[in-house]
């Protein structure tokens, strides 16, 4: 009995010594950070931002601790991390960057993200999907598709942003939000300018500018064949469950 107790103590101490601690940013590899996120935050309601009394258990604390050099406007939002996307450092805006991102957190459906970027004269549309649950659980990345466009898709989106004066937009005060609706986050960089805005159900709630911005997401969904990708994921899940 004493031997068993001693072994138990040794195992406990050993596990305790090798456990990953959020407070040790310099000792973590990127793989360890991703694993911790997947295990601790990806399936957690609100990734710690909803009524969490202990701030050290929030994603915001995790991000600040593990990525202290990134000065982003959304360090509390775990969705870019779940999409394996970059956080824009507002102190290091690349003046040569041509980039647009739209993250959508639907109600009780899979979160998805569109990224449009122009590199070396080539224009790409990237679509990412996680296995999360709307804006409640981020999940982790399960699908990435990338299209190379020879047409003027990026230029068209940029023109729409400029027409809506996107670079100076803030909160839409005509829409107070609600429960269980989609949240869209628009983010873009062009000619050294950067802005990020959030809209709740922009197809129906908000002023004319918000509604016009929602057309960008609708167009990107069509270009990316989003509905068929989501149907394929659902079919795969059904087959797996059966």
SETOR-371226 format. One line per 5 residues: number of its first residue (from 1); their letters; for each residue x, y negated, z negated of N, C-alpha, C, O, CB. Coordinates in steps of 0.1 Angstrom, whole numbers. Each point is the difference from the previous one (the first is absolute). Glycine has a CB too. Layout:
N
NUM = a = X,Y,Z,X,Y,Z,X,Y,Z,X,Y,Z,X,Y,Z; ...
***
This chain:
242
1 = xxxxx = 8,12,0,-8,-12,0,9,-13,0,-3,-9,7,-16,22,-19; 30,-12,4,9,-12,-1,7,-2,13,2,-11,5,1,15,-29; 1,8,31,6,-1,13,-9,-6,10,4,-9,8,10,29,-14; -26,-16,6,-10,-6,10,-2,-15,-3,0,-8,10,-12,30,-9; 11,-26,-14,-1,-14,-3,12,-8,5,-1,-11,5,-13,17,-25
6 = xxxxx = 26,0,18,12,-7,4,1,-2,15,3,-10,5,8,20,-25; -15,1,28,-1,-1,14,-9,-11,5,2,-7,9,4,31,-8; -18,-24,-8,-10,-10,4,5,-15,-2,-2,-8,8,-16,24,-15; 26,-18,-4,5,-13,-3,11,-4,11,0,-11,4,-4,15,-29; 12,6,28,10,-2,10,-6,-4,14,5,-9,6,10,25,-18
11 = xxxxx = -25,-8,16,-7,-3,12,-6,-14,0,0,-7,10,-5,32,-7; -1,-28,-14,-7,-13,-1,10,-12,1,-2,-9,8,-15,19,-23; 29,-8,9,10,-11,0,5,-1,15,3,-10,5,3,14,-29; -4,8,30,6,1,13,-10,-7,10,5,-8,8,7,29,-13; -25,-18,4,-10,-6,9,0,-15,-2,-1,-8,9,-13,29,-9
16 = xxxxx = 15,-25,-13,-1,-14,-4,11,-8,6,-1,-11,5,-11,17,-26; 24,0,21,12,-7,5,0,-1,15,6,-10,5,7,19,-25; -19,0,27,0,0,15,-12,-7,6,-1,-1,12,15,22,-13; -23,-25,-8,-13,-6,5,4,-14,7,8,-7,-5,-22,19,-13; 6,-15,28,2,-13,7,-6,-11,-9,-12,2,-4,12,9,27
21 = xxxxx = 7,-22,-24,-6,-11,-8,-2,-12,9,9,-3,8,2,12,-29; -22,-15,20,-3,-12,9,10,-11,-3,2,-8,9,-26,15,-9; 29,-8,-12,9,-11,-4,14,1,5,9,-8,-3,-23,6,-17; 17,12,29,14,2,4,1,-1,15,3,9,7,2,5,-27; -7,-27,26,0,-2,14,13,4,7,-1,5,12,-15,-23,-16
26 = xxxxx = 27,16,-2,13,2,7,3,15,2,8,4,8,0,-26,-17; -15,30,1,3,15,0,-9,8,9,2,12,2,6,-15,-25; -17,-4,29,-10,7,9,4,0,14,4,-10,6,-22,5,-22; 16,16,23,1,1,15,-13,-4,5,-10,0,-7,28,18,7; -18,-22,13,-13,-3,7,-10,12,-1,-12,-2,-1,24,-15,16
31 = xxxxx = -6,29,-14,-8,12,0,-7,2,-14,-11,3,-1,27,7,18; -8,-14,-27,-6,1,-14,-11,-10,-2,-10,3,-7,32,5,-1; -20,-20,13,-10,-10,-1,-13,4,7,-11,-1,-5,29,-16,4; -17,23,13,-11,4,8,-7,12,-8,-13,0,0,24,-7,22; -3,15,-27,-6,12,-7,-8,-5,-13,-11,5,-3,30,10,12
36 = xxxxx = -13,-24,-16,-7,-6,-12,-13,-6,4,-10,1,-6,32,-5,-5; -22,-4,22,-12,-7,5,-10,11,3,-12,-2,-4,25,-17,13; -9,29,-1,-10,10,4,-6,7,-13,-12,2,0,25,1,22; -5,0,-31,-5,8,-12,-8,-9,-10,-9,5,-6,29,10,9; -16,-28,-4,-5,-8,-11,-10,-10,5,-10,-3,-7,31,6,-5
41 = xxxxx = -20,-9,24,-9,-11,4,-9,4,12,-11,-5,0,29,-10,-7; -14,23,16,-8,2,12,-14,5,-2,-9,-3,8,30,8,3; -24,3,-22,-13,5,-3,-7,-7,-11,-10,5,-5,18,16,14; -2,-32,-13,-5,-7,-12,-9,-12,3,4,-8,9,17,15,-21; -32,-8,5,-10,-10,3,7,-14,-2,4,-4,-11,-23,19,4
46 = xxxxx = 19,-22,18,6,-14,-1,14,-1,-2,6,-11,-3,-28,5,-5; 30,18,9,14,0,-3,4,-8,-12,11,-7,1,-7,11,24; -12,-4,-35,4,-7,-13,-5,-14,-1,3,-6,-10,16,21,10; -25,-21,10,-4,-14,-1,-13,-2,-6,-4,-12,-3,18,8,23; -22,14,-22,-14,-2,-6,0,3,-15,-1,12,-4,-8,-5,26
51 = xxxxx = 10,-17,-30,-1,1,-14,11,8,-7,-3,5,-11,-21,-7,15; 35,2,2,11,8,-6,6,-9,-12,6,-10,3,-1,23,19; -5,-8,-34,5,-7,-11,15,0,0,6,-10,-5,-26,16,-8; 26,5,17,15,1,0,5,-4,14,-1,7,9,1,11,-27; 6,-30,19,4,-5,13,11,8,6,2,-1,12,-8,-22,-19
56 = xxxxx = 13,31,-1,11,8,5,-5,12,8,8,7,7,6,-15,-26; -27,10,19,-6,11,7,-7,-4,13,-6,8,7,3,3,-29; 5,-24,26,-6,-5,12,10,1,12,12,0,-2,-26,-15,-12; 9,15,26,8,0,12,8,-13,0,12,0,5,-28,14,7; 10,-25,-16,7,-13,0,13,1,-8,11,-5,4,-33,-7,-2
61 = xxxxx = 22,19,-13,12,1,-8,10,9,7,12,-3,0,-26,0,-21; 9,14,26,8,9,8,7,-7,11,12,2,2,-27,17,-8; 8,-27,14,6,-7,11,10,-10,-4,11,-1,5,-32,4,7; 18,-11,-22,9,-10,-5,13,6,-6,10,-5,2,-30,-9,-8; 18,26,0,12,6,-6,9,7,11,12,-1,-1,-26,5,-20
66 = xxxxx = 7,3,30,7,7,10,5,-8,12,10,3,7,-23,17,-14; 6,-31,10,4,-9,11,0,-14,-4,-7,-9,5,-4,25,11; 20,-19,-26,0,-14,-5,5,-11,9,-3,-12,-2,8,23,-19; 1,-7,32,5,-10,10,-10,-4,10,2,-10,8,21,19,-12; -34,-2,5,-10,-4,10,-11,-10,-6,-6,4,-9,9,19,20
71 = xxxxx = -3,-34,-5,-9,-11,-5,-13,0,10,0,-8,9,20,-6,-19; -30,22,6,-12,1,9,-12,-6,-7,0,-2,-13,10,23,23; -19,-25,-3,-13,-6,-5,-9,11,-6,-9,-3,-7,11,-16,23; 1,32,-13,-9,10,-5,7,11,-7,-1,12,4,-14,-17,15; 23,2,-29,7,11,-7,-9,9,-8,4,11,-5,15,-26,3
76 = xxxxx = -31,11,0,-10,8,-7,-8,10,8,-6,9,-5,4,-28,-10; 4,18,29,-8,8,9,8,12,4,11,-1,6,-23,-19,2; 7,32,-11,8,12,3,-3,5,14,7,10,5,-8,-4,-29; -8,-12,32,-4,6,13,12,-1,10,2,10,7,-25,-16,-12; 30,-5,6,12,0,9,9,12,-3,6,6,9,-8,-31,-6
81 = xxxxx = 4,27,-16,9,11,-4,-5,14,4,7,8,5,0,-22,-24; -20,15,18,-7,13,4,1,2,15,2,11,5,-17,-13,-25; 14,-9,27,1,1,15,15,1,4,3,1,12,-24,-15,-10; 30,13,-11,14,0,3,4,-11,9,7,1,10,-6,24,-13; -7,-37,-1,2,-12,7,9,-10,-8,2,2,-12,-25,1,23
86 = xxxxx = 28,-13,-4,9,-9,-7,-8,-11,-7,-12,-3,4,29,7,13; -12,-9,-28,-5,-12,-6,7,-12,5,13,0,0,-19,13,-21; -1,-23,25,7,-12,6,6,-9,-11,-8,-4,-9,-8,5,28; 29,-3,-19,6,-8,-9,-1,-15,5,6,-3,10,11,22,-17; -24,-27,0,-3,-13,5,12,-10,-1,-1,-11,5,-23,15,-13
91 = xxxxx = 34,1,2,13,-8,-1,9,4,12,11,-7,2,-13,5,-27; -2,12,33,9,4,11,-8,3,12,1,11,7,14,-1,-23; -23,-20,20,-9,2,12,9,-1,13,8,-9,2,-28,-1,-14; 19,21,20,8,0,12,-6,-8,11,-11,3,5,19,20,-11; -1,-34,10,-6,-9,10,-1,6,13,-7,-6,9,17,-13,-21
96 = xxxxx = -4,30,15,-1,7,13,-10,11,0,-2,6,10,26,-12,-6; -31,8,-15,-9,11,-1,-14,-3,6,-5,-11,-1,17,18,-20; -17,3,28,-14,-1,6,-7,12,-6,1,11,5,7,-23,17; -16,9,-32,-6,11,-8,-14,-3,-5,-2,-11,-5,26,18,-1; -32,3,6,-14,-1,-6,-4,13,-6,3,11,5,-9,-28,12
101 = xxxxx = 0,16,-29,-5,12,-7,-14,-2,-5,-3,-11,-6,27,17,0; -32,4,7,-14,-1,-6,-1,13,-8,0,11,6,-10,-25,13; 8,13,-32,-3,11,-9,-15,0,-3,-5,-10,-4,29,10,-5; -30,11,10,-15,2,-2,-2,10,-11,4,11,0,-9,-18,23; -2,2,-34,-4,9,-11,-15,2,0,-7,-8,-6,27,0,-8
106 = xxxxx = -24,18,21,-15,3,2,-6,5,-13,7,4,-9,-4,0,34; -16,-3,-25,-7,5,-12,-1,15,2,-7,5,9,-6,-26,-13; 19,29,-5,-1,15,-1,4,6,14,-5,11,3,-13,-13,-20; 27,-4,24,6,6,12,15,-2,0,5,-6,-9,-27,1,22; 28,11,-3,15,0,0,5,-14,3,-5,-6,10,5,30,-3
111 = xxxxx = 9,-29,-15,6,-13,3,9,1,13,6,10,3,-6,-16,-28; 0,-5,33,9,0,12,6,-14,2,-4,-10,-6,-11,28,16; 25,-18,-1,8,-12,1,4,-1,15,4,10,6,4,-8,-30; -8,-14,30,5,-2,13,12,-9,-1,0,-10,-7,-24,12,17; 34,1,-2,12,-9,1,3,-3,14,1,10,8,8,-1,-29
116 = xxxxx = -9,-21,25,4,-5,13,13,-7,-1,2,-9,-8,-26,7,16; 34,6,0,13,-7,0,6,0,14,-3,9,9,6,-2,-33; 5,-17,26,7,-1,13,15,1,-3,5,-8,-7,-24,-7,17; 26,24,-3,14,2,-2,7,1,14,-4,9,8,0,2,-30; 13,-20,25,8,1,12,-9,0,13,3,7,9,14,5,-22
121 = xxxxx = -28,-19,12,-8,-1,12,-11,11,0,-9,0,9,28,-10,3; -18,20,-21,-9,11,-1,-10,-3,-11,3,-5,-10,14,21,19; -30,-12,-7,-10,-2,-9,-6,13,-5,-4,8,8,-1,-31,2; 4,24,-23,-5,13,-6,-12,-3,-9,-2,-10,-6,25,19,7; -32,1,0,-12,1,-10,2,13,-8,0,11,6,-15,-25,10
126 = xxxxx = 16,12,-29,2,11,-9,-13,1,-9,-4,-9,-5,30,7,6; -31,14,-2,-12,3,-8,4,10,-11,6,10,3,-22,-15,16; 13,1,-31,4,9,-12,-13,3,-8,-8,-9,-2,32,0,2; -25,21,-5,-11,4,-8,5,8,-12,9,8,1,-24,-7,19; 9,-4,-32,3,8,-12,-11,9,-3,-11,-1,5,25,-18,-14
131 = xxxxx = -12,28,-1,-10,9,-5,-7,-6,-12,-6,8,-8,18,12,18; -12,-33,-12,-6,-6,-11,-15,-1,1,-7,6,8,28,-19,-11; -27,5,-6,-14,-2,-1,-3,-15,0,-1,-6,-11,-2,28,-2; 1,-28,24,-3,-14,1,10,-8,-7,12,2,0,-36,3,2; 19,-15,-10,9,-9,-8,2,5,-14,6,-6,-8,-14,-12,22
136 = xxxxx = 3,31,-17,1,5,-13,13,8,-3,7,-2,-10,-32,2,10; 28,9,10,12,8,-1,8,-2,13,-6,2,11,-5,15,-27; 24,-20,15,7,-3,12,3,13,8,0,0,12,10,-19,-23; -8,30,4,4,12,7,14,-2,5,7,-9,-4,-30,15,10; 28,3,3,13,-1,6,-2,1,15,-10,5,5,22,5,-25
141 = xxxxx = -2,-14,27,-1,0,15,-1,14,6,7,9,-4,7,-30,4; -24,23,8,-2,13,7,-1,-1,15,1,11,6,-13,-4,-26; 11,-19,25,0,-1,15,6,-13,5,-3,-10,-5,-18,24,5; 30,-12,10,6,-12,6,0,2,15,5,10,5,9,-14,-25; -20,-5,27,0,0,15,6,-13,5,-2,-11,-6,-18,27,7
146 = xxxxx = 28,-15,10,6,-12,5,-2,-1,15,3,10,8,14,-9,-26; -22,-12,23,-2,-2,14,9,-11,5,2,-10,-6,-26,17,4; 29,-5,14,8,-11,7,-9,-6,10,-5,7,9,27,5,-13; -23,-25,3,-9,-7,10,8,-9,9,9,-7,-4,-27,7,-13; 14,1,30,7,-8,10,-8,-12,3,4,-9,7,6,30,3
151 = xxxxx = -23,-22,-15,-8,-12,3,2,-11,-11,11,0,-7,-28,16,18; 8,-25,-12,2,-11,-8,-9,1,-13,-5,-10,-5,9,-4,25; -5,26,-26,-7,2,-12,4,-9,-12,-8,-7,-6,4,30,13; 18,-23,-9,5,-9,-11,-3,-14,3,-4,-8,-9,22,25,4; -16,-22,17,-2,-14,3,-15,-4,-2,-3,-11,-4,22,12,21
156 = xxxxx = -28,9,-14,-14,-3,-1,-4,-1,-15,-7,-9,-4,3,22,25; 10,-4,-29,-3,-1,-15,6,-13,-5,-7,-7,-9,7,32,7; 12,-29,6,6,-12,-5,-8,-12,4,-2,-10,-8,24,20,10; -28,-10,10,-8,-11,5,-13,-1,-9,-4,-11,-3,13,14,26; -14,8,-27,-12,0,-9,3,-5,-13,-7,-8,-6,-2,28,18
161 = xxxxx = 21,-17,-17,4,-5,-13,2,-15,0,-4,-8,-9,15,30,4; -5,-27,16,3,-14,1,-13,-8,2,-2,-11,-6,24,16,16; -32,1,-3,-13,-7,3,-7,-2,-13,-7,-9,-2,6,19,24; 2,0,-32,-6,0,-13,8,-8,-10,-4,0,-12,-8,22,18; 23,-28,-2,9,-7,-9,4,8,-12,0,-4,-11,-12,-17,18
166 = xxxxx = 16,34,-3,3,10,-10,11,-5,-10,-1,4,-12,-6,14,28; 17,-25,-11,12,-3,-8,-3,-9,-12,8,-2,-9,5,5,30; -25,-9,-20,-4,-9,-11,-12,5,-8,-5,-7,-9,14,-12,22; -14,31,-10,-11,5,-7,3,5,-14,11,5,-2,-20,2,24; -1,-9,-31,1,5,-13,-12,8,-3,-5,8,8,19,-27,-16
171 = xxxxx = -20,17,-3,-12,8,-4,-13,-6,7,-1,-12,3,11,17,-25; -18,5,26,-13,-4,7,-10,-2,-12,-5,10,-5,10,2,27; -8,-24,-25,-9,-3,-11,-15,3,3,-9,-1,-9,25,-16,1; -19,20,20,-14,2,4,-4,15,-3,-12,4,1,14,-22,17; 8,26,-22,-3,14,-3,6,4,-13,12,-1,-2,-13,7,26
176 = xxxxx = -7,-3,-34,4,3,-14,4,15,-2,4,4,-11,-18,-23,3; 13,27,19,3,14,-2,-11,8,-6,-12,-5,-1,35,-1,-1; -21,18,-2,-10,9,-5,6,13,-5,12,1,-1,-30,-13,15; 9,22,-15,4,13,-4,0,10,11,-8,-1,9,-1,-4,-32; 19,14,23,0,11,10,-1,-5,14,-7,6,8,-3,8,-25
181 = xxxxx = 18,-24,21,1,-4,14,14,0,4,9,1,-8,-29,-15,5; 22,13,16,14,0,5,7,-13,-3,-5,-11,0,-3,26,18; 21,-13,-21,9,-11,-1,10,0,11,7,10,2,-10,-10,-27; 5,-11,32,10,-1,11,10,-10,-4,-3,-11,-5,-14,17,22; 30,-2,-15,11,-9,-3,8,-3,13,6,9,6,-4,0,-30
186 = xxxxx = -3,-21,28,7,-5,13,13,-6,-4,1,-8,-10,-23,4,21; 32,8,-4,14,-5,-3,8,-2,13,-1,9,9,0,2,-32; 8,-22,25,7,-2,12,12,-9,-1,1,-8,-9,-22,11,21; 31,-1,-3,12,-8,1,2,-4,15,-1,9,8,12,2,-29; -9,-24,23,2,-5,14,7,-13,-1,-4,-9,-7,-16,21,15
191 = xxxxx = 32,-13,-1,7,-13,0,4,-5,-14,-1,-12,-2,-10,7,24; 14,14,-31,4,-4,-13,-12,-2,-9,2,-3,-12,19,-6,21; -33,9,-4,-12,-2,-8,-5,13,-6,1,11,7,-7,-31,7; 1,20,-26,-5,12,-6,-13,-4,-8,-1,-10,-6,24,20,5; -33,-1,2,-12,-2,-9,-6,14,-2,2,9,8,-6,-32,1
196 = xxxxx = -3,24,-20,-7,12,-4,-13,-4,-6,0,-8,-9,21,21,5; -32,-7,8,-14,-4,-5,-8,13,-2,3,10,7,-2,-32,4; -10,22,-20,-9,11,-3,-14,-4,3,-5,-11,-3,21,20,-14; -23,1,23,-15,-3,3,-8,13,-3,5,11,2,1,-27,16; -17,13,-24,-9,11,-4,-11,2,11,-7,-10,3,11,6,-28
201 = xxxxx = -5,16,31,-10,3,11,-1,-12,10,-10,-6,1,-3,20,-17; 24,-17,22,1,-12,9,-9,0,12,-3,-10,6,26,8,-13; -28,14,10,-10,1,12,-13,-7,-4,-7,-4,9,18,26,-2; -14,-22,-20,-14,-5,-4,0,-11,-10,-9,-8,-1,1,30,6; 19,-23,-13,0,-9,-11,11,-11,2,12,3,1,-21,15,-16
206 = xxxxx = 5,-30,15,9,-11,2,-3,-10,11,-11,2,7,28,14,-15; -9,-25,10,-3,-10,10,4,5,14,4,11,2,0,-29,-19; -5,9,27,2,4,14,14,4,3,3,9,8,-21,-24,-1; 28,9,-14,14,3,1,2,15,-4,7,7,6,-1,-32,-10; -11,28,-8,1,14,-5,-5,10,9,6,10,3,-7,-19,-26
211 = xxxxx = -11,6,28,-7,10,10,8,1,12,2,11,6,-24,-17,-15; 28,-5,14,8,1,12,13,8,-2,5,7,8,-14,-29,-1; 15,20,-19,12,8,-4,-3,15,0,8,8,3,0,-27,-16; -20,23,9,-4,14,-1,0,6,14,2,12,1,-16,-17,-21; 13,-3,30,0,6,14,13,5,3,2,9,9,-20,-25,-2
216 = xxxxx = 29,11,-13,13,5,2,1,15,-5,5,8,7,5,-31,-10; -15,26,-9,0,13,-5,-8,10,9,3,11,2,0,-21,-25; -15,5,27,-9,8,9,8,3,13,-1,12,5,-20,-22,-15; 28,1,15,7,2,13,12,10,-2,2,8,8,-9,-31,-1; 14,21,-18,11,9,-3,-5,14,-2,7,10,3,6,-29,-13
221 = xxxxx = -24,21,3,-6,13,-2,-3,7,13,2,12,2,-12,-20,-24; 5,0,32,-3,5,13,13,4,7,0,11,6,-21,-25,-5; 30,6,-1,13,2,7,7,13,-6,6,7,8,-4,-32,-3; -3,26,-18,8,11,-6,-8,13,0,6,10,-5,5,-27,-10; -23,17,19,-9,12,0,-2,5,-14,0,12,-3,9,-6,26
226 = xxxxx = -11,-16,-32,-1,3,-15,-11,10,-3,3,10,-8,6,-32,4; -20,21,10,-12,9,-4,4,14,3,-4,9,-8,-12,-28,13; 22,22,6,3,14,4,11,5,-9,0,12,-3,-6,-16,26; 15,-4,-27,11,4,-10,-6,4,-13,3,10,-6,14,-25,17; -27,7,-16,-6,2,-13,-9,13,1,-1,8,-9,1,-32,4
231 = xxxxx = -6,26,17,-8,12,2,9,13,0,-4,10,-6,-13,-23,19; 28,12,-7,10,11,0,4,3,-14,2,12,-4,6,-18,27; -5,-4,-31,4,2,-14,-11,7,-8,2,9,-8,13,-29,9; -27,15,1,-12,6,-7,-2,15,4,-3,8,-8,-8,-31,7; 13,26,14,-1,13,5,10,9,-6,-2,12,-4,-7,-20,25
236 = xxxxx = 21,3,-22,11,7,-6,-2,3,-15,2,11,-5,14,-21,21; -22,0,-23,-3,2,-14,-11,11,-2,1,8,-9,6,-32,5; -17,23,13,-11,10,-1,5,14,2,-4,9,-7,-12,-26,15; 25,18,2,5,14,4,9,5,-12,0,12,-3,0,-18,27; 7,-3,-30,9,3,-12,-9,5,-12,3,10,-6,15,-26,14
241 = xx = -29,9,-10,-8,3,-11,-8,13,2,-3,7,-10,1,-32,6; 0,28,17,-8,13,2,10,12,1,-4,11,3,-13,-25,10
***
